[in-house]
């Protein structure tokens, strides 16, 4: 990083009120509001170093325990700023945008969805089509055509239009009604309140699909969304065996069993793991100009189905549970992928 840019970031860190609010918010969250001024000052100095010198976000400072790592250990983590550069390198001709429109994504990957999706642009024009959809699927999911991180996703029943109207009022791109995924065992037993998905990240190397890493996410607290950013827990999956090895929440609390149901998660064998990996490899070649995708899959009573693809998918879920970065893994697959 250029010296002048470092100086600018240093002053921004300490003298921009919005930045300080973000710093304090993260310290409140991870250290607790009763943390001593001395402890907060100690972390503030190191957060400044992480932000100015290494380009880490304030969340990543706590997610990966920056203050405990050596310089070499810190370098192993691929943080958001670098991930964004990586994605820019991996995608050609804005192909990644397909994944940020759920209808276009469904059109490209319909053979992997194994469920019905209906677009609702407006209730006045699409009411009859929605009524027909509901006749086949009395309970269904509604979500915006665009949207990330599990926000604004609702369960709906029958012709209760309130959830759809809420999305249509907020998003110009419209909404989709989506057939429910019936979760298979053993994932349904561990937590039945949500469809618990796995994230498998892949990239194309010389046209061949390669898997970077994998994690499983479980909902909790009655939420039917499993995303860790919405309060769930995440677990690392060993790529060779499909066994869950480490589990935590976004605050770094570790678990061996699900915190709500007390069902074991660490040691869990992901069902039909080889089939899941094969499905990811097949999907990875559908849009060859989009070389990196974080695939969300669900294990249904009929096997694996695609939930969605994330062409700018975050890498935190692959690194937080194990507290181990994925730089070495990426470079082993493509030595030039992190050269910008």
C-alpha positions as CSV (number, residue, x, y, z in Angstrom):
1,X,0.0,0.0,0.0
2,X,1.3,3.5,-0.9
3,X,2.6,5.5,2.1
4,X,0.2,8.4,1.5
5,X,-2.8,6.0,1.3
6,X,-1.7,4.6,4.7
7,X,-1.6,8.0,6.2
8,X,-5.0,8.8,4.8
9,X,-6.5,5.6,6.2
10,X,-4.8,6.2,9.6
11,X,-6.5,9.6,9.9
12,X,-9.8,8.2,8.6
13,X,-9.6,5.5,11.3
14,X,-9.1,7.9,14.2
15,X,-10.8,11.1,13.1
16,X,-13.8,10.0,11.1
17,X,-16.8,9.7,13.4
18,X,-18.6,7.1,11.3
19,X,-15.5,4.9,11.3
20,X,-15.2,5.2,15.1
21,X,-18.8,4.3,15.5
22,X,-18.1,1.1,13.5
23,X,-15.1,0.3,15.6
24,X,-17.0,0.8,18.9
25,X,-19.9,-1.3,17.6
26,X,-17.6,-4.2,16.8
27,X,-15.9,-3.9,20.2
28,X,-19.2,-3.8,22.0
29,X,-20.3,-6.9,20.0
30,X,-17.1,-9.0,20.5
31,X,-15.6,-7.7,23.7
32,X,-18.8,-6.7,25.5
33,X,-20.0,-3.3,26.4
34,X,-18.5,-3.6,29.9
35,X,-14.9,-4.1,28.5
36,X,-12.5,-1.9,30.3
37,X,-11.2,1.3,28.6
38,X,-7.7,-0.1,28.8
39,X,-8.7,-3.3,26.9
40,X,-10.6,-1.3,24.3
41,X,-7.6,1.0,23.7
42,X,-5.4,-2.0,23.3
43,X,-7.6,-3.5,20.6
44,X,-8.2,-0.1,19.0
45,X,-4.5,0.2,18.2
46,X,-4.4,-3.2,16.7
47,X,-7.6,-2.7,14.8
48,X,-6.0,0.4,13.3
49,X,-3.0,-1.7,12.2
50,X,-5.2,-4.3,10.7
51,X,-7.2,-1.7,8.8
52,X,-4.4,0.5,7.7
53,X,-1.6,-1.9,6.9
54,X,-3.3,-5.2,6.1
55,X,-6.7,-4.0,4.7
56,X,-8.8,-6.0,7.2
57,X,-12.3,-5.0,8.1
58,X,-13.2,-4.4,11.8
59,X,-15.3,-7.6,11.7
60,X,-12.5,-9.6,10.2
61,X,-10.2,-8.4,13.0
62,X,-12.4,-10.3,15.5
63,X,-13.5,-13.1,13.2
64,X,-9.9,-14.3,12.6
65,X,-8.4,-13.1,15.9
66,X,-5.9,-10.8,14.3
67,X,-4.0,-10.0,17.5
68,X,-3.1,-13.7,18.1
69,X,-1.6,-14.3,14.6
70,X,1.9,-13.9,13.4
71,X,2.5,-11.9,10.2
72,X,2.6,-15.2,8.2
73,X,-0.6,-16.4,9.9
74,X,-2.4,-13.2,9.0
75,X,-1.3,-13.4,5.4
76,X,-3.0,-16.9,5.1
77,X,-6.4,-15.3,5.4
78,X,-8.1,-14.0,2.3
79,X,-10.0,-10.9,3.5
80,X,-12.9,-9.2,1.8
81,X,-10.8,-6.5,0.0
82,X,-8.6,-9.2,-1.6
83,X,-11.6,-11.4,-2.3
84,X,-13.2,-8.7,-4.3
85,X,-10.0,-8.3,-6.4
86,X,-10.0,-12.1,-6.8
87,X,-13.6,-12.1,-8.0
88,X,-12.9,-9.3,-10.5
89,X,-10.1,-11.4,-11.9
90,X,-12.2,-14.6,-12.0
91,X,-15.2,-13.1,-13.9
92,X,-15.4,-12.0,-17.5
93,X,-18.0,-9.8,-19.2
94,X,-20.0,-9.2,-16.0
95,X,-21.1,-12.8,-16.0
96,X,-21.3,-12.7,-12.2
97,X,-24.5,-10.6,-12.5
98,X,-26.5,-13.6,-13.5
99,X,-26.4,-14.9,-9.9
100,X,-27.8,-11.6,-8.6
101,X,-31.0,-12.1,-10.4
102,X,-32.8,-15.1,-9.1
103,X,-34.9,-15.5,-12.2
104,X,-31.9,-15.5,-14.6
105,X,-30.1,-17.9,-12.2
106,X,-33.1,-20.2,-12.3
107,X,-33.2,-20.1,-16.1
108,X,-29.5,-21.2,-16.3
109,X,-29.6,-23.8,-13.6
110,X,-33.2,-25.1,-13.6
111,X,-32.0,-28.7,-13.9
112,X,-30.3,-28.4,-10.6
113,X,-33.1,-26.7,-8.7
114,X,-35.6,-29.6,-8.7
115,X,-38.4,-27.3,-7.6
116,X,-40.8,-24.7,-9.1
117,X,-40.2,-21.0,-9.0
118,X,-42.7,-18.3,-10.0
119,X,-41.8,-14.6,-10.6
120,X,-44.1,-11.9,-9.3
121,X,-43.5,-8.5,-10.9
122,X,-46.7,-7.0,-9.5
123,X,-49.7,-8.4,-7.7
124,X,-52.1,-6.9,-10.3
125,X,-50.5,-8.6,-13.3
126,X,-49.4,-11.9,-11.7
127,X,-52.2,-12.7,-9.3
128,X,-53.8,-15.5,-11.4
129,X,-50.4,-17.1,-12.0
130,X,-49.6,-16.9,-8.3
131,X,-53.0,-18.5,-7.5
132,X,-52.1,-21.3,-9.8
133,X,-48.7,-21.7,-8.1
134,X,-50.3,-21.7,-4.7
135,X,-52.7,-24.4,-5.7
136,X,-49.7,-26.8,-6.1
137,X,-47.7,-25.3,-3.2
138,X,-49.9,-24.1,-0.3
139,X,-46.8,-23.2,1.8
140,X,-43.9,-21.5,0.0
141,X,-40.9,-19.1,0.3
142,X,-41.0,-15.6,-1.0
143,X,-37.8,-13.6,-1.6
144,X,-36.7,-10.6,-3.7
145,X,-35.4,-11.3,-7.2
146,X,-32.3,-9.5,-6.1
147,X,-30.9,-9.7,-2.5
148,X,-28.2,-11.3,-0.5
149,X,-27.3,-12.6,3.0
150,X,-30.7,-14.1,3.7
151,X,-32.4,-10.7,4.1
152,X,-36.1,-10.3,3.3
153,X,-37.0,-13.9,2.9
154,X,-40.3,-15.0,4.2
155,X,-42.5,-18.0,4.6
156,X,-46.0,-17.6,3.1
157,X,-49.2,-19.6,3.2
158,X,-52.0,-19.6,0.7
159,X,-53.0,-16.3,-0.7
160,X,-51.6,-14.3,2.2
161,X,-50.0,-11.5,0.1
162,X,-48.5,-9.5,2.9
163,X,-45.0,-11.0,2.6
164,X,-45.0,-10.5,-1.2
165,X,-46.2,-6.9,-0.9
166,X,-43.5,-6.1,1.6
167,X,-40.8,-7.3,-0.9
168,X,-42.5,-5.6,-3.9
169,X,-42.6,-2.3,-2.0
170,X,-38.9,-2.5,-1.3
171,X,-37.4,-4.0,-4.4
172,X,-37.9,-2.7,-7.9
173,X,-36.9,-6.1,-9.5
174,X,-39.9,-7.9,-8.1
175,X,-40.2,-11.1,-6.1
176,X,-40.2,-14.8,-6.5
177,X,-42.4,-17.5,-5.0
178,X,-40.5,-20.7,-4.5
179,X,-41.5,-24.2,-3.8
180,X,-40.4,-25.4,-0.3
181,X,-37.4,-27.7,0.0
182,X,-38.3,-30.7,2.2
183,X,-35.1,-31.3,4.1
184,X,-33.7,-34.9,4.3
185,X,-32.1,-36.7,7.2
186,X,-29.9,-36.4,9.2
187,X,-29.9,-32.6,8.7
188,X,-33.7,-32.3,9.5
189,X,-33.2,-33.9,12.9
190,X,-30.3,-31.6,13.9
191,X,-32.4,-28.5,13.3
192,X,-35.8,-28.7,11.6
193,X,-36.7,-25.0,11.8
194,X,-34.7,-24.1,8.7
195,X,-33.3,-25.8,5.6
196,X,-29.7,-26.2,6.6
197,X,-27.5,-25.6,3.6
198,X,-23.9,-26.3,2.6
199,X,-21.7,-23.7,0.9
200,X,-19.2,-25.2,-1.5
201,X,-16.9,-22.8,-3.2
202,X,-15.4,-23.7,-6.6
203,X,-13.4,-22.1,-9.3
204,X,-12.5,-23.1,-12.9
205,X,-8.8,-23.6,-13.5
206,X,-7.9,-24.1,-17.2
207,X,-11.6,-25.0,-17.8
208,X,-11.6,-27.7,-15.1
209,X,-13.7,-27.2,-11.9
210,X,-11.9,-27.3,-8.6
211,X,-13.4,-27.2,-5.2
212,X,-11.9,-24.6,-2.8
213,X,-13.7,-25.4,0.4
214,X,-17.0,-26.3,2.0
215,X,-19.0,-25.4,5.1
216,X,-22.5,-26.3,6.5
217,X,-24.9,-23.8,8.1
218,X,-27.6,-24.5,10.6
219,X,-30.4,-22.1,11.7
220,X,-31.2,-21.6,15.4
221,X,-33.5,-19.8,17.7
222,X,-36.6,-20.6,15.7
223,X,-35.3,-18.8,12.5
224,X,-36.0,-20.5,9.2
225,X,-32.9,-18.8,7.7
226,X,-29.6,-20.7,8.3
227,X,-27.3,-17.9,7.2
228,X,-24.7,-17.2,9.9
229,X,-25.2,-13.5,9.4
230,X,-28.8,-14.1,10.5
231,X,-27.9,-15.8,13.7
232,X,-27.1,-19.3,12.6
233,X,-24.0,-21.5,13.2
234,X,-21.5,-22.7,10.6
235,X,-19.3,-25.8,10.4
236,X,-16.3,-26.6,8.3
237,X,-16.5,-29.7,6.1
238,X,-13.5,-31.9,5.3
239,X,-13.4,-32.0,1.5
240,X,-12.2,-35.6,1.3
241,X,-14.5,-37.2,3.8
242,X,-17.5,-34.9,4.0
243,X,-17.2,-34.9,7.8
244,X,-18.0,-31.7,9.8
245,X,-14.8,-30.8,11.8
246,X,-15.4,-27.4,13.5
247,X,-18.5,-25.4,14.3
248,X,-19.0,-21.8,15.5
249,X,-21.2,-18.8,15.3
250,X,-20.2,-15.4,13.9
251,X,-19.0,-14.2,17.4
252,X,-16.6,-17.1,17.6
253,X,-18.4,-19.2,20.1
254,X,-17.6,-22.9,19.4
255,X,-20.0,-25.8,19.5
256,X,-19.9,-29.6,19.4
257,X,-23.7,-30.0,19.4
258,X,-26.4,-27.7,18.0
259,X,-27.0,-25.1,20.7
260,X,-30.8,-25.5,20.5
261,X,-31.4,-29.2,19.9
262,X,-28.2,-30.6,21.5
263,X,-27.8,-32.9,18.5
264,X,-24.2,-33.6,17.6
265,X,-22.7,-31.6,14.7
266,X,-19.0,-32.1,15.0
267,X,-18.3,-35.5,13.4
268,X,-21.5,-35.4,11.3
269,X,-21.1,-37.2,8.0
270,X,-22.7,-35.1,5.2
271,X,-25.0,-37.5,3.3
272,X,-24.1,-38.4,-0.3
273,X,-21.0,-36.1,-0.1
274,X,-19.5,-37.3,-3.4
275,X,-22.8,-36.5,-5.2
276,X,-22.8,-33.0,-3.7
277,X,-19.2,-32.4,-5.0
278,X,-20.1,-33.8,-8.4
279,X,-23.1,-31.6,-8.7
280,X,-20.9,-28.5,-7.9
281,X,-18.4,-29.5,-10.6
282,X,-21.2,-29.8,-13.1
283,X,-22.7,-26.5,-12.2
284,X,-19.3,-24.8,-12.3
285,X,-19.1,-25.3,-16.1
286,X,-22.5,-23.9,-17.0
287,X,-21.2,-20.3,-17.2
288,X,-17.5,-20.7,-18.0
289,X,-16.9,-16.9,-17.9
290,X,-17.8,-17.0,-14.3
291,X,-14.9,-18.8,-12.8
292,X,-15.6,-18.5,-9.1
293,X,-18.9,-19.3,-7.3
294,X,-20.0,-20.1,-3.8
295,X,-22.7,-22.7,-4.3
296,X,-25.5,-23.1,-1.7
297,X,-26.9,-26.6,-1.8
298,X,-29.6,-28.3,0.3
299,X,-30.1,-32.0,1.0
300,X,-33.7,-32.8,0.3
301,X,-35.7,-35.9,0.6
302,X,-34.9,-36.4,-3.1
303,X,-31.2,-35.7,-2.8
304,X,-29.1,-32.6,-3.4
305,X,-30.7,-29.5,-4.9
306,X,-29.2,-26.1,-5.7
307,X,-30.4,-23.2,-3.6
308,X,-28.5,-20.4,-5.2
309,X,-25.1,-19.4,-6.5
310,X,-23.0,-16.5,-5.2
311,X,-20.5,-15.2,-7.7
312,X,-19.1,-12.7,-5.2
313,X,-19.5,-15.2,-2.4
314,X,-17.7,-14.3,0.9
315,X,-14.9,-16.6,2.0
316,X,-15.4,-16.0,5.7
317,X,-17.6,-19.1,6.2
318,X,-14.7,-21.2,4.8
319,X,-12.2,-19.7,7.2
320,X,-14.0,-18.7,10.5
321,X,-14.9,-22.2,11.8
322,X,-11.4,-23.6,11.5
323,X,-9.6,-20.3,12.1
324,X,-7.4,-21.3,9.1
325,X,-7.0,-19.2,6.0
326,X,-7.5,-20.6,2.5
327,X,-4.7,-18.7,0.7
328,X,-2.5,-21.8,0.4
329,X,-5.5,-23.8,-1.0
330,X,-6.2,-21.2,-3.6
331,X,-2.6,-20.9,-4.7
332,X,-2.2,-24.7,-4.9
333,X,-5.1,-24.7,-7.4
334,X,-4.0,-21.6,-9.4
335,X,-0.6,-20.0,-8.5
336,X,-1.6,-16.7,-10.2
337,X,-5.2,-16.4,-8.9
338,X,-4.2,-13.8,-6.2
339,X,-1.8,-11.9,-8.4
340,X,-3.4,-8.5,-9.2
